[in-house]
Amino acid sequence: MSQTITLYVDGACKGNPGLGGWGAYIVTEQGEHQRYGGAEVTTNNRMELTAAIEGIKFCPPDATLIIWTDSIYVKRGITEWITGWKKKNWKDVKNPDLWQQLDDVCQGRDITWHWIKGHAGHAGNEMADQLANLGANQVMSEKKNPKPNQDQDWLLSDPFGLDEAEAEAEAEAEAEAEAEDHTVLTHTQHPHIKITPAQQELHGERQLILDTETTGFYFQDSDRIIEVGAVEMINRKLTGSSIHIYINPQKPVGDSVTVHGITDEFLQDKPVYQEIAQPLFDYLQGAEIIAHNATFDMNFLNMEFEKAGLPKLSTVCAVTDTLVMAKSKHPGQKNSLDALVRRYDIPARDRTYHGALLDAEILADVYLAMTGGQVLLDIDHANQSQNEQTQQLNPIASHIKLAVITPSDAELEQHNTWVKNIEAKNGEPCFFSKTTTAS
């Protein structure tokens, strides 16, 4: 029987274009193997492709390969876009030499491709990254100590990377455009996958405020997800993009219907998780997942994605738990979503039944309220506004004359004695001497 080999491949580039390296960390049944190399003037995309090519070349042709890359460009290129590129005979494709090499080494092999979030602490990906940097450092060392008779005609090889820079910019634009096109096609394959496109273009890290509804509390005991809803936020602004899916759990919803109101009859014609797993994974991966009692949602999502043959969502997404945040911020108080809505004066919405998308939208408001707050830079104006607000709230207070209570002769005598003792102890006049004299 053929063996199964896991590969982690990565590229690195110091400047894009610039000095670059590639690394492949290969885990076989016999042990671990490390491959790396680099180029003096290259791009990150070329190093990512080279890492995959070299890693596959190292493996026996009959082995089953599981390849992890943090490059969406590589993963989608080899699994989705390459068919179209070949049909148009590689016309207008960037890095065609490496794409053709990768296509050649993949022929006749059993390969499964996975994307993994880079620099997220995954041991295999981190090792591949280290190897890629070793490859770049090796090239740098060889450059500082050139071999005799090495070709020094560097002017002929585009030393400033002008051609590579233009090609890289075009390649990235093409990858983004094709990714958008593919996203639209994938997400419209099933009528029950509802994805709303973003209404405004924002740049920054994606945050997805997410909620699920399930048949019960125990992911280990055959309970399943029946609804997923998430809304997208970038730079603390909702983009308008969201995803909402109902799922047939292939089992009765049972008593959980009293919570979410979703019946067995309603779910009969809905897709099973296997049908919607890939588009849902594509939408969620790489984002920061924000959920209330996130452990519950992530346990179910990890279980469902693994059943569908995909990685755990927690390996490709950061996770923030708003319940943990709320308990830290409001210890000893109720911190359910309803309680937080009341505490932060979030506009009330009908929650007779829980709904994944509705709860995600409410949680987005709660999250912004919990993590928000404005900083006033004009302190004088802030104080003035506060004083005016106080007077408006209690206009009588500013006209009240407070009673002044004067000390008795005995109290003054005690005070003077106390002051003299302090002066005698310290050998200098006491601050309170002036107060006593003034009195």
Helices and strands as residue ranges (DSSP letters): E 4-14, E 18-27, E 32-42, H 44-58, E 64-69, H 72-76, I 77-81, H 82-87, H 96-106, E 110-115, H 123-144, G 154-157, H 162-187, E 193-196, E 206-214, G 219-221, E 225-234, E 237-246, G 254-256, H 257-260, H 264-267, H 273-284, E 288-291, H 294-307, G 313-315, E 318-321, H 322-329, H 337-343, H 356-371, H 379-393, G 397-399, H 409-426, H 431-438
